[in-house]
Every structure is written in C-alpha cells, then in structure tokens.
Amino acid sequence: MKRRDFWVRSRYNRRRLFAPTRCKKDISEALRKLHPKLLGISTRGTHRATNQQVVLNLLRAYQPISRAELARRLRMQRGAVGRIVNGLIVDGLVREGGPGDADRGRKPTLLHLDSRGRWSVAVDVRVTRTFLVITDLVGNELTPVRSFVTDADPKSFASHLAGEVRRLVADHTEAGQCHGVGVAFPGMLDRAGNIVLRAPALGWRNVPFKRLLSAALGLPVEVENAARACVFAQMWSLQGEAPPGDLAFVSVSDGLGVGLLVAGEVLRGRHNIAGEFGHLPLDLGGPPCACGAVGCWEAYVSNLATVSRYLGAPLRPGHPVASEVARLSIGDFMARVGEGDAKALSALASTAHYLGLGLASIVNSFDPDRIYIGGEIMAAWELMKAHVRRGLAERALLESAADVEIVPVAAREHPRLRGASALVGAQIFVAGGAATA
C-alpha cells in the first residue's frame, strides 16, 4: 500500500517525523492529537488528501487567514498552497470572505472554513437530564439548547433521545444537511465508542449504545466519554503559537469526570478508562458512591453531592434520588448562593475544599501545565477559589506543584456540548470528509 506521510515538529525533538498511516481513520486519529503549530506540509509524493487535512486544521485554528499567511506558516510556495486551497473551495470545505488588511498593495482575500448548510447535533448526557443542540461543523450553536429527563433503561433512553433528535431536526430543516450526532456520555466506553462498558450512576454495563442510537436515527453517531469530549473541545478551540502542553479537564456535573491530554495526545490507557480520578477515594470512611465504593471524590463534589449536602439529605446510590434533592436543580442552588444563603455558601465551600483535595491527586500523579474545571458551580469561582487552593495545597507533594494554573470554564460555554460537536466536526475538517445522511 502506498505510504501516506505527514510531519510534525515534536515538542521534544525539532526534526521531521514521518508517520505512515493506513486509512482515513488513522489520519483522523493522528491529526486529532496535534496542535496546529506542530503541523507542516509533507514532501513530494504525499497523498493529496493528507495535505488538505493539514491546511484545514491550520485554517480551523487561525481563520480568517489569507493564502499568503497560510504559505508563511507552512513555509512553502504560495502557488502550492493556492492549489490546495482552490481544491478545498471546489469541495465546499473552504470559502472566500472579505479583504484583509495590508500595509501596501492589494488587500488579501481572507479564507474561512465553510460549514454553511452543514451541521451536527451535539448531545450531553447526564444522569438527571440530557441536553441537545444543533451546531455548525466548527461548534457554533445554531439553536437554543433543549433538554429532557434521562431514562435509566438503555433501550428506552436511546429511543427517547432519537425522538428528541428527530424533533429538533424537523424544527430546523432550513439549517441544511445533518452530518451526524456527537454524544458526550458519562461513563466508560470501549476505544471505538461503540459499547458503554460501565456507567455507574446510570447502572449500565456493556450496553451497545452507539448501535442502538444509530439504528434508531439512521445517522452517523460518535460517542465519547464526557470529560474526554471536554478535552477535545479545548483542543478544537485552541489558537495561537503555543502548543497546549499537558492539561486536565475536570467536568463537574451529576458525576465527576477527568480528561487528560499528555504530549498532545488524549490519554486513554489499556482499557480506555484512564483518568477516572472521580472514583479514587478521598476518605475510606466517606459516603457511598454509585460505583459501589465509599469515599470517592465524585461522592463529595458532584452537583448531586453538593445539593444533598445543602439539604441535609444523604444520597443513597442504587436508590431513587430523594425527592427534595431531585426538585432542587444545581441552577436553583447556585441562585441561592448568589442571594447569599448562608447554608448554600457553606455547602459550596465544602465542595470547593473537596474539589481541591481531589485536584491534588491529579497534580501528584500527572503534574499538568494547566487544569480546566467546568460545571455550573464555576459561576461562583471567586467564592470557591481560596477553598480549592487550600485543599490542593494540603495534599500536593510539592508546594510549587500546587501553584498549577487553574482555568474555570463557565457552564454557559457548554464544554460538553462543544466536545460532542467536535466529534463530528473533526471528521469533516480534520479527516477531510464524512458520511452524510
């Protein structure tokens, strides 16, 4: 088989590295790991599609950008870049916009990724509610976010979700063509995203969820662990000269998940369960967790844990959520925090301290450059920050490591939905094409 090459400038070694790939999926997986700063056009004989993928990835990161600027970043002749770009315009993946600025001479024509008339459905599954929205193929939301109560039974949930997706699509036929459905899921999946190996809070084991949903919809479906989807969202949105470095994304919702990026690659592990810090114990005498253990980080920090702490109604995994806990949403709780409710402020301070204690496990074992934290409670980050830092300092092995950069991600940014959208968009703009329906 003819070899297809691309090259990167490694963060550790600034020479050319050639990575042979055997199929489009391999190229997609390789390019998904890379920051645009590390990409360059490969040499003569490289398959045309590979060069197009490199240009699309750079354009996604730096748009709007001129042909001349693309050529400068790629260190190649403008004519060669122009031929690649013209092919992408013919394919409908790139469009020309207005003129850019120029110190002298003719103003350059700026280029944009073209997702007009093509979109995806992004889905964020949580234990209590599931959220969905239509986005364009670069992650911009095109409709208001909808939600419905999550069914615990897998077949019922897949059927319910398929119906909600169909209604959403039917209400927005003017948007164009749907290229697929991306799902951020709160559980452990196999590497292909086909099987939910275990979702403790939902009680699922070995569920072929992707097949159930795809069969019900008749559309391509991509499923990924929710915290890893958040990492994809951060990678998908990165711009600028500097590679992202090693990072962690902590997603606080009805549960707690952690996604890890190491040397530009999402960390998965042998069984695709790397990053399950939410089920490491903070205290072996602590509250029971949905996974069957006690004292897990998730049992202290999840939205359900915070609300139950506020109400004084302990959670009982394996049993229905207490009615008073179910009635009070995390949004309602945060509103009470904003109103200065003393009990709410105390519950939030405890959650923040436990959050910091768990972050120390990430710092001690992984030592990232940056930790992103997403979730509704991040709206009160200024109130939480000191408690989080104290908890982190208590258990960090090095004082300097406890100074890790922490970046709050507001819930209104919808990182889980953006990550779900990126699962579909990456197939178009990084892999250079996808099936449509």
N, C-alpha and C positions, 0 to 999 in steps of 0.2 A: 504493500500500500504506500502511496506517495506520502512522504513526510510533510507535515504542516507545522511551521515554526513560528513562534513569536519570541520576543526577548524582553527581559526586564533588567533594570539596574537594581540589584538586590541592596537592601539597607545595610547588609554586611559586606558585600563584595561588589564593587562598581564595574564589573566586567559584564560582557554579554553572556546570557544564559539561554540556551535553546531548549525548549521543552516540546518534544514531539507529542502530538495529540492524535487520537484515532477517530474521533467523531465530533459532531457538533456539540453534544452534551459535554464531552471532555473540555472543549474550548470554553464553553459557558462556565463550567465549574472553575477552570483556571482563571479566567478573567474576572469572575466574581470576587476572587480573593485580592485583586490588585487595586491599588490607588492609582489614579491617572498619572501622577508624577512618575510612576515606575514603568510606564508603558512606552514603547517605541516601535516604529515600523521595522519589520524583519526584512531580510535581504531578498535578493532576486530568487525567484522560484517559490516563494511563499504563496500559498493559496490566496486568491483574491479576497475571499470571504474573511480571512483572518485579519488582513489589513483593514477591511471595512469595520470589523469589530473594534479594533484599536481606535480608529478615528471616531466611531460612535461613542465609545467610552470617554474619550477626551472631550468630545463635543457636549456630552451629557454633563460633565463636570464644569466646563468653562463657558457654556453658552450664555449670551450670544458671542460668537467669535468669528473672525474673518478667516479666509483661506490662508492669507499671509501669516497670521498668528498661529494657525494650526501647523503650517510648514515650519515656522520657527521652533515651536515646541517639539516637533518631531525630527528636527534637524535634517530635512530633506527638501528637494526642489519643489517650488510652488506648482509647477506643472504636474508633477506626480500626485501631489495632494489634490489638485484640481480634478484630476481624472477620477480619483477615488470618491471625492465629494459629488461630482456630477452623476456617478453611478448610484450613489445613495439618494440623490434627488429624484432620479428616474424611478428608483424602487419605492419612493414615497416615504423614506425614513428621515429625510432632511429637507428643510425648506429655507429659502432665502427671505430675509427680513429687510428692515430699513438700512440706511447707510450708517456707518460708524464714524468716529472722529478721526481726523488726520491732520498732522501738522502742516502738510503741504501736499499738493497734487490731488488726485481723485480720491474721494472717500470710499473706503472699502465696503462691500456688501456683507452684512452680518448673517451668520448661519445659525439656525435653530433646529433642534430635534422636532420632527413633525409627528405629533400624536393626534392631530385633528381627525375626528371621525373614528378614532380607535380608542378603546377604553377597557377597563377591567373592573371587576367587583372585588373589593377588599373586605375581608371578614375578620373580626376579632372575637374569638370565642372565650367566654368567661364562665365560671361556674354558675353564676346567678343570671346573667344576661349575655346575649350575643349582639354585636354591633356590626353594621354593614354600610358601605358607601360605594358609590361609583367614583373612580378616579381616572384621570388620563394616564398614559403609559409612563409618565415621569413622576407620578404620585400626587398630582394636584387634585384635590377633591372637587367633584363636579356637582354633587348633590348634598343635601343635608344628611347627616348620619341617622340611620334608623336602628331600632333595637327591639328585641323580643326576649321573653323568658327562655332560658336554655333548658331543653328537655334532657333528663338524665339518661333515658334509654337511647342508645346509639342510632337505631333504625328510625325511631320517632324523630330524633333530632335532625338526622340527615334529610328526612322527608320535609320537616318543618323549615329547615334552612333553605332547601331547594325551592320551596314555595315562596319564601320571602325574597330570594334572589330573583325568581321569575317575575314577581310583582314589581320589584324595583326596576328591573329591565323594561318591563312593559310600560311603566310610567315615564320612561325616558328614552323612547325609541329614537328621538331626534338626535341623541348623542352620537349615534353611528353604530359601529360594529364592536361587539364584546369579544375580546381576545382570551378571556379566561377568568377564573376565580382564584384569588390567593387567600389562604386561610392561616391566621396566626392562632395556634392551638395550645392550650395549657396542659401539656403532657409530654411524655417521652415517645418519640417516633423512631421507626427504623430509618436507615440512611436515605432511602428513596422517598420518604414521606408518605408511604402507602399505608402503613399499619400504625395505629396508636398502640404501642406496646403496653403503656400504663399511664393512666390519668387518675391519680389517687383521689383527687377531690370529686371527680365525676364517677369514680368506681369502675372505669373502663379498663379492660385488659385485652390485648390482641384483637383490636377492632379494625377491620379493613375500611376505615372511614373514607379515604380518598376514593376508593372504588364505589362506595355507597353514594357519595355525593355526586361524583362524575356521572354515574349511571342515571341518577335522578335528574340531572341538569342537561346532559348532552353537551357539556362544555369542558374544555381542559381545566383541570384543578391542580393547584400546587399547595401543599400543606407543609408547614414548618412549625417547630416549637416557637412559642410566642416570644420568649426572650431572645432567641437567635434571630427572629424576624426583626426585633428592635435593633440588633446589631447591623443587620442588612440595611435598615432604614438610615442608620447613621452613616454607613459606608456610601449608600446611594446619594446622600445629600452633601457629602464632603466636597469642598472645593479648595483651591489654593495650592501652594507649592509643597507644603509639608505632608509626608505620609502620615497616616493616623496614629502610628505607634500601637503599643499593646493597650487594649481597653476592655472594660467590662461594662455591660448594661444590666442594671438591676431593675426588673419590672415588678412593681408592687401593685397588685390588683386583688382579686378574690383569693389568689395564692401569691407566691413569690417565685420568680424565675430569674436566672442569671445566664446571660450570653457572653462568651469570651472571644476576643479577637487577638491572636498571637502571631506576630510577624506577618501580618496581612492576611491571615487565614482564620476562618471561623473554627474554633476548637470543638471537636465532636467526640473523640475518644473511640475506643474499640467497639463499644455497643451504642454509640451515638447518644450517650447520656452525660457527657462531660458538662460541668457547670451546674449540677444540681445542688448548689450550696443551700438552697432553701430547706433541704432535708438533712443538713448537718445540725447536730444538737447544740443549742446554747446552754441547756441545763438538763441533765438526765432526769431530774425530778420535776420537769416543767409540764405544761399542758399537753394533752394528746394531740397528735397531728393526723391528718387524713391518710397519711402513708402507713399508719399503724405504729409508728414510733412515738416517743414522747420528747417534748422539749425542743422540737425542730425550730429553726429560725422562722420559717413560714408561720408557725403557730403563734408567734409573738408579733409579727409585723404585717401580715396580710390585712387588707381592708376589713375582712370579716373579724379578724382578731381585734383590730382597733375599735370597731363598733361594739363588739361584745364586751370589751374592757370598759368602754364608756357606759354601757347599760348595766354592767354587772351581771351579765347572762353568759356564763361559760359555754363555749362551743362543744358539741358532742359529735365528733366525726362518726359517720355511719348512720347518723340520725338526722331527721329534718332540722334545718336551721330554725332556732327559736323564733316565734312569730314576731316578737319585738325587734329582734335583730334583722329579720327579713324586711320589716316595714321601714326601717331607717336606712336609707341609702348612704353611701360614702359622701355623696354630694350634700345630703342633708346634714351629715355630721360636720363636714367642712364649713357649712354655713353657720353652724353653731360655734365653731372655732372662730370664725370671723366676727361673730357677735360678742365674743369674749366670755362664753360659757365656761366657768371655772372647771367643771368636770371634763368638758371636751378638751380644754387646754392641757389638763393633767394626763388624760388618756393619750393625747398626741405626743406629749413629752416622753411618756414611757415608750411609745412606739419608736420615737426618734432615737432613744438611748439603745433599744434593742437593735434597731437598724445599724447603728454604729458598731455594736458588738459583732454583728454578722459580717459587716464590711471588713473587719479585721481578718476574718478567715480568708477573704479574697486577697487582701493585701499580703498576708503572710505566705500564702501558697502560690500566688500568681504575680504579685508586685507590678500591677499595671501602671501605665503612664497616666491613665485617666479613668474615672468611674462615672458613668452616666446613671442617673436614677430617674425613672419615670413612674408616674402614677398620680392619682387625684390628690394625695397628701402633699405632693410637691408644691401645691398652691400656697402652702404655709412654710416654705423652705426657710424663710428668715427666722421664723419661730423655732424651727427644728434644728437649724444648723449647729448651734452650740452643743446641743444634746448629742447629736450624731458624732461630732468631733470628739467629745469626751468619751463616748462609748468606744470609738475607734482607737483612741489613744490608750484606753485601758488594756486592750488585748493585742495591739500591734507590737511585734517583736523589736522593731527599731523605731525610735522617735521620728527619724527622718521619713520613714515609710508611711507613717501616719499622716504626713502632710500631702498625701496624694491629692491631685486635683479632683474635685467632685463637681459634676455639672448636673444641675437639676433640669429635667425635661418636663415642661408643663403638659398636663393632660390634654389641653386644647390643641396641642401639636399632634395628637393621635399617633404616637410612635408605633403602636402595634398595627394599626391600620396602614400606616405608611410602609411598614415592613411587609405586610401582606400584599400590598400593591407592588412592591419591588420584586416579589417572587415572580409576578407575571411580566412586569416591565423589563426585568433583566433578560428574559427570554427573547425579547424583541431587540433591545438596544445594546445588549452585550453579546448575546448569542447570534444576533443578526437575523432573526426570523422566528416565527412561532406559528403553530396551527391556529386557525380561527374557526369559529362556528357561528 
